[in-house]
Amino acid sequence: MKARCSDGRVRGAVLALLALLAGCVDTTHHRIAIRDVENVAPREQVSDYRLTQCDSLWHIDDRDAVNNALYWLRAMDCAERLTPQQAREAVQTLGSTTWDQAFKQSILLDQVKITPAERRQALDRLNGFQTDFPAALRPLLQTWQDKQTFWLALTDERIRTQRLQEANDKQLEAMRVQQSNLQYQLDVTTRKLENLTDIERQLSTRKAMSSELPEPAASHESGAVEHHGAPAASK
């Protein structure tokens, strides 16, 4: 009887010890898991540049910033707030040896009334760094390049249309001058015809009047016959 009680106490003690050990193990694993989670840093932390001051934005050139699409969206927003003069001054402070510098210049110059040649030069400069574009930003950069290309195409079409309009205007002006000259010549010719018609009418009138008058020669002969006949009668 005492042996059975002793065995029961031993089994109870063993079970209690196992339960205690199991609890310790679970607690230890739980603490380790929490510590591991706390020690794991996020693989990529995306910064939000929507509240970044515009004055300092253009001089940020670290890789984390320029590889962030939010940075460039903020740059476009800041560029719209600048006057053309301020945009040109900002361009002068930037270099042009990296793709991000060329992109900044293109964004700033987009707010300035630059010539098509200047815009094409800025686009060509940006295209020269195309192999350096970060993969994550290629869609954004491609959209920007397409915008500049479409703008240049539209400008070229407007210039072509303007030149065609100017050529048509010159042609119309030449036609108006020619029409004016022809009208002048027609008026001169018409006056000449009218003058000739008046002269012809006057000549016809004079000819008709002269045919109605008696001939001077017949009148003289009749007078001479009467003069010579009078003395013969007196004899």
Secondary structure, 3 states (H helix, E strand, C coil): CHHHHHHHHHHHHHHHHHHHHHHHHHHHHHHHHHHHHHHCCCCCCCCCCCCCCHHHHCCCCCHHHHCCHHHHHHHHHHHHCCCHHHHHHHHHCCCCCCHHHHHHHHHHHCCCCCCHHHHHHHHHHHHCCHHHCCHHHHHHHHHHHHHHHHHHHHHHHHHHHHHHHHHHHHHHHHHHHHHHHHHHHHHHHHHHHHHHHHHHHHHHHHHHHHHHCCCHHHHHHHHHHHHHHHHHHHC
